Amino acid sequence: MSAPAASAGSPHAGAGLRRAAVSNLGLAGLWKGLSWILNWAVAIVLARVLSREDFGLFAIASVLTGFFSRFSEMGLAAAVVQRQRDDPATLETAFTLRLGALLVSGAILAALAPFWASFTGEPLVAPLVWAILVPTVASGLFFVPSVRLYRDYRHGRTRFAQFAGEAAKGAGILLAAISGAGVWSFVVGVVAGNLATWACYAAFSPWRPRLRFDREVARELFGFGRFVLAADLLFFANGNVASPVLGKLLGVAAVGDFRQAYVYGTWAVAEVAQLLSETLYPAFARRQANPAARRAGWRATLRATGAIVFPLTLGLAAVAPDFVRAVLNPPGDPGKWDGTIVPLQVLCLFGLVLSFERVSHPVIFSAGRPHVVTVGQGAMLVVLLGGLLLGVPALGLPGAAAAGVLAALVATSIAMRAAAGIAGVSAREILLDLSGPFASAVAMAGLVLLAGSLLGPGPGPLGRLAARVGLGVVAYLLAGRLFMPGTQREILGEVSVLLRRPASTRR
């Protein structure tokens, strides 16, 4: 006979949630880590095979298709998790809303595609948009399986499905690019990746699609989801508004340069912080009645974020010239991506700052206050647009990157202040939690910069990069023993949890 379930506010429940969160974070991190390796390998090859214009064209087309994808989500996934119910009315109503939004908004955007192509001055953008819309609309059929896996803490399976999709996407893009498909290689990858992900969702969480509309459920879902939707749309706008602005002011090749710098500069926030945010949100949602657990959980999240994000961003900024010249530039065109070096260094600071905005989301959403994120992202967009219009004509791509840093500071200050208030964490405690990782990362970056000047050009970009990365890893570990020994012990303790059998919190 199984033991009775612990109450939501009991110490046993808090410990169980911690074990479940850490274990599922480990499973998610495993597949996410493999996805990172795969994506970086594919991106490096594509940087050498495809032209700067190919990257720019797809980035411009993705502005429209990405907005469509975000809008059609309507914040429903977060709303279903927040609702914490597994009744058919909730799932079927959410499915109906999601599919309807996809069909309506897809038809509207398909009609707008020629106008977007005319505005950007790139006729090829319209057929690219139409091609990407088709698999995006079809993704609505697998909305419920993906949400159920996420809500029920089966993050290992969720991330495996996403890994399978990334693997199929990467293979499709590479094969098409090597065959000379140019910008259409990205479309082939989108279709192949979606098919693989859908197959996994269908296998892991079988569910027969059924249309149903419960007015009361729909009102509750949309009442919460509308703020998540607004935040998602603003977040997407903040991440993509630079593409059309740069395209109009500097040309499509400049868009390609900026997108390359953006991908690597924001890697920490797009992958590490987003992984933490998505994986921990269900845990915080279940801790609504346990303030002490929520407080401890967010402080631990901040320490983990700092320990990972600080060295990644500051380290990449320090080795950016060698990284671009050794990894991205092809041998036959050694200066192809040199224009990304300075924007990449600035965007590393953007990724550093915005990572802490992202890991504040679980606390804010679980407290039923998603409008705070909406306000922060809205303020960020205003600052970003102003910065782009002033900075790009004066400074070019570095000006666009600097505008992003200023905008990120605004959004992060709003989100962290709200999360700290909800979790009951003081500014002094935040500084205390982050000071050790930051000091360790600064010491590491300083040594890496010094090593670069001492090595000189002799070893070549690849040799310099390898030597400086190796030195950076050792320096960070040693500095961590001095500046953050408690954080290191905490991380090692969580690793021991990862090695145990994952705890289940399904009800």
SULFEN-V368576 format. One line per field, one symbol per residue. ss: DSSP state (2 for helix, 1 for strand, 0 for the rest). burial: # if it has 16 or more other ideal C-beta (glycine too) atoms within 10 Angstrom, else .. A space follows every 10 residues. Layout:
ss = ???
burial = ???
//
This chain:
ss = 0000000000 2222222222 2222222222 2222222222 2222222220 0222222222 2222222222 2220022222 2220000222 2222222222 2222222222 2222222222 0002222222 2222222222 2222222222 2000222222 2222222222 2222222200 0002222222 2222222222 2222000000 0000222222 2222222222 2222222222 2222222222 0222222222 2222202222 2222222222 2222220000 2222222222 2222222222 2222222222 2222222200 0000000222 2222222222 2222222200 2222220000 2222222222 2222222222 2222202222 2222222222 2222222222 2220002222 2222222222 2222222222 2222200002 2222222222 2222222222 2220222222 2222222200 0000000
burial = .......... ..##.##### #########. ##..##.##. .##.###### .######### ########## ########## ###......# #########. ##..##..## ..#..##..# .#.###.### ###.###.## ########## ########## ########## ####.##... ########## ########.# #..##.#... ...#..##.# ##.####### ########## #######..# .######### ########## ########## ########.# ..######## ########## ########## #########. .....##.## ########## ########## #######.## .######### #.###.##.. ##...##### ########## ##.###.### .##.#....# ..##.##### #.###.###. ##..#..... #..##.###. ##..##..## ..##..##.. #..#..##.. .##.#..
//
